[in-house]
Amino acid sequence: MRIRTIAATAAFVIASTAGAQTKWDLATPFVPSNFHVENLTQFAADVDKATAGKLKINIHANSSLFKGNEIKRAVQGGQIQGGEILMVAYENENPILGVDGVPFLATSYRHARSLYQAQKPVLEKYLEKQGIVLLYSVPWPASGLYSKKPVDSLADMRRVKWRAYSPATARMGELMGAQSVTIQAAELSQALATGVVEAFMTSSQTGVDSRVYEQVKYFYDLRIALPKNAVFVNAAAFNALEKSQQDAVIASAAAAEARGWKLSQEWDEASKKTLSEKQMFVAQPSTKLVSDFKQLGWTILQEWQKKAGSEGEAVVQDYLKGPSLAKK
């Protein structure tokens, strides 16, 4: 780790002082075949083209440079120039990072967009204070419930080994009476194979990425939440760019955000089809299961608002007042 850190820091210094060409390293914990990483790769290609090759962004996927929980700190500290994270995993750092993980607060892409619009100004301000520039954010397909056994209500989740990857999912495990264990996406397949995990919530895309159909037979399309990834860069690295290069990065990021939201919807349907083709039972949840989860979500929302204080309350109220909610 020390050698890797020294090398990454040296690369940052070189990138900051290079005249003819600047090179950035951008780390993501997700596999290259994931649509987020494909979108990120296109973003890097767009930047390369827009700057006539003067800014090169090297994408390091699948936690090959830093693990998922190390990426934000590495960018903040200048060890690498850019990163991508699942924001809800950082809710303990600041509740605003976890608002889109609150169960049933936003369950469609339209509502997820409205929630993002309410969250974004506060998020940008928070990251700016940490020396980070937010480039864009894209949601995962809506989270569903995966289980090794049939689930008709939350009573079926008692004492089940439940995968947690964020404060909200850990709290869900507590409220369900499940046995929570923290497992990152890259470790999910092994955790299922060894019996460490028996049930979890995540997107259809992650189910395909992790080949969970080899161990899990049930997927309930609950549409619990649409948590987002955030792509960002070190502010010092960004400010060191020429103005034309900064403009190119911002324009390419805007295009990546628009493209990413579209890809998320497309991959949701494609991934559910893949799960079904792999002999998983892909189904709508029972009325009782939906009711149980919504009650659980209400409890978590109240707890989240208490943690987030007036700032978080303002974000939720701005979201609830949004025009798309009137169409809900």
Residue pairs with C-beta under 8 A, 6 or more apart in sequence:
4 65
5 79
8 25
8 65
8 74
8 79
8 80
9 78
9 79
11 23
11 25
11 80
12 25
12 78
12 79
12 80
12 81
12 234
12 237
14 23
15 22
15 23
15 24
15 81
15 237
16 22
16 236
16 237
16 240
20 54
21 53
21 54
21 55
21 56
22 54
22 55
22 56
22 240
22 241
22 245
23 55
23 56
23 57
23 58
24 55
24 56
24 57
24 58
24 80
24 81
24 82
24 233
24 237
25 57
25 58
25 60
25 65
25 80
25 81
25 82
26 40
26 44
26 57
26 58
26 59
26 60
26 80
26 81
26 82
26 83
26 84
26 231
26 233
27 60
27 63
27 64
27 65
27 66
27 71
27 74
27 75
27 80
27 82
27 83
27 84
28 36
28 37
28 40
28 59
28 60
28 61
28 62
28 71
28 83
28 84
29 62
29 63
29 67
29 68
29 71
29 84
29 85
29 86
29 184
29 185
29 186
30 36
30 37
30 61
30 62
30 84
30 185
30 209
31 37
31 61
31 62
31 209
32 38
32 41
32 61
32 62
33 209
34 205
34 209
35 205
35 260
35 263
35 264
35 266
35 267
36 84
36 138
36 140
36 229
36 260
37 59
37 61
38 263
39 138
39 256
39 259
39 260
39 263
40 59
40 84
40 231
40 256
41 59
42 256
42 259
43 57
43 136
43 231
43 252
43 253
43 255
43 256
44 56
44 57
44 58
44 59
46 252
46 255
46 256
47 55
47 57
47 248
47 249
47 252
48 55
48 56
48 57
50 248
50 251
50 252
51 244
51 245
51 248
54 242
54 245
55 241
55 245
55 248
55 249
57 81
57 82
60 66
62 186
63 186
65 80
66 74
66 79
66 80
66 83
67 184
67 186
68 85
68 86
68 89
68 184
68 185
68 186
69 89
69 184
71 80
71 83
71 84
71 85
72 83
72 85
72 90
72 132
74 80
74 83
75 81
75 82
75 83
75 132
75 232
75 233
75 234
76 130
76 131
76 132
76 234
78 234
78 236
78 237
80 234
81 233
81 234
81 237
82 135
82 231
82 232
82 233
82 234
82 237
83 231
83 232
83 233
84 229
84 230
84 231
84 232
85 229
85 230
86 140
86 165
86 166
86 227
86 228
86 229
87 97
87 98
87 100
87 101
87 137
87 227
87 228
87 229
87 230
88 97
88 98
88 100
88 101
88 165
88 166
88 167
88 168
88 227
89 165
89 166
90 97
90 98
91 97
91 98
91 101
91 166
91 167
91 168
92 167
94 126
95 304
95 307
95 308
95 312
96 119
96 122
96 123
96 126
96 308
96 311
96 312
96 315
97 123
97 126
98 166
98 167
98 168
98 304
99 105
99 115
99 119
99 304
99 308
99 312
99 315
99 316
100 106
100 112
100 115
100 116
100 119
100 139
100 225
100 226
100 227
100 228
101 166
101 167
101 168
101 169
101 225
101 227
102 168
102 225
102 297
102 300
102 301
102 304
103 168
103 172
103 224
103 225
103 293
103 294
103 296
103 297
103 300
103 301
104 224
104 225
104 293
104 294
104 297
104 298
105 115
105 225
105 297
105 301
105 316
105 319
106 112
106 114
106 115
106 225
106 226
106 319
107 142
107 223
107 224
107 225
107 226
108 142
108 223
108 226
109 139
109 226
109 261
109 264
109 265
110 324
110 327
111 324
111 325
111 328
112 139
112 226
112 228
113 261
113 324
114 319
114 322
114 323
114 324
114 325
115 319
116 137
116 139
116 228
117 318
117 319
117 322
118 315
118 316
118 318
118 319
118 322
119 315
119 319
120 134
120 137
122 311
122 314
122 315
123 134
123 137
123 230
124 134
127 133
127 134
127 232
128 235
131 234
131 235
131 236
132 232
132 233
132 234
132 235
133 232
133 233
133 234
133 235
133 238
134 230
134 231
134 232
135 231
135 232
135 233
135 249
135 250
135 253
135 256
136 230
136 231
136 253
136 254
136 256
136 257
136 260
137 228
137 229
137 230
137 231
137 257
138 228
138 229
138 231
138 256
138 257
138 260
138 261
138 263
138 264
139 226
139 227
139 228
139 229
139 261
139 264
140 202
140 203
140 205
140 206
140 226
140 227
140 228
140 229
140 264
141 203
141 204
141 205
141 226
141 264
141 265
141 267
141 268
141 271
142 203
142 221
142 222
142 223
142 224
142 225
142 226
142 268
143 201
143 202
143 203
143 222
143 223
143 224
143 225
143 226
143 227
144 201
144 202
144 203
144 204
144 219
144 220
144 221
144 222
144 223
144 224
145 151
145 199
145 200
145 201
145 218
145 219
145 220
145 222
145 224
145 285
145 289
146 199
146 200
146 201
146 202
146 207
146 212
146 216
146 218
146 219
146 220
147 160
147 198
147 199
147 216
147 218
147 220
148 198
148 199
148 215
148 216
148 217
148 218
149 156
149 198
149 218
150 156
150 218
151 157
151 199
151 218
151 220
151 285
151 289
152 286
152 288
152 289
153 286
153 288
153 289
153 292
154 176
154 289
154 292
154 293
154 296
157 176
157 177
157 178
157 199
158 176
158 177
158 178
159 177
159 178
159 179
160 176
160 178
160 179
160 198
160 199
161 178
161 179
161 181
161 195
161 196
161 197
161 198
161 199
162 169
162 172
162 173
162 176
162 178
162 179
162 180
162 181
162 197
162 198
162 199
162 200
163 169
163 180
163 181
163 182
163 183
163 188
163 191
163 197
163 199
163 200
163 202
164 170
164 172
164 173
164 180
164 181
164 182
164 183
165 182
165 183
165 184
165 185
165 202
166 227
168 225
168 300
168 304
169 180
169 200
169 201
170 180
170 182
171 300
171 303
172 178
172 201
172 296
172 300
173 179
173 180
174 180
175 296
175 299
175 300
176 296
178 199
181 191
181 196
181 197
183 191
183 196
183 197
183 200
185 202
185 206
185 209
185 210
188 197
188 200
188 202
188 206
188 210
188 212
189 210
189 211
189 212
189 214
189 215
190 196
191 197
192 210
192 212
192 214
192 215
192 216
193 214
193 215
201 222
201 224
203 268
203 271
204 219
204 221
204 267
204 268
204 271
204 272
204 275
205 264
205 267
205 268
205 271
206 212
207 213
207 216
207 219
207 271
207 275
207 280
208 271
208 274
208 275
213 275
213 278
213 279
213 280
216 280
217 279
217 280
217 281
218 280
218 281
218 283
219 272
219 275
219 280
219 281
219 282
219 283
220 283
220 284
220 285
220 289
221 272
221 282
221 283
221 284
221 285
222 285
222 289
222 290
222 293
224 293
224 297
231 253
231 256
233 249
238 246
238 249
239 246
241 249
272 282
275 282
276 282
285 293
301 316
304 312
305 312
305 313
305 316
308 315
319 325
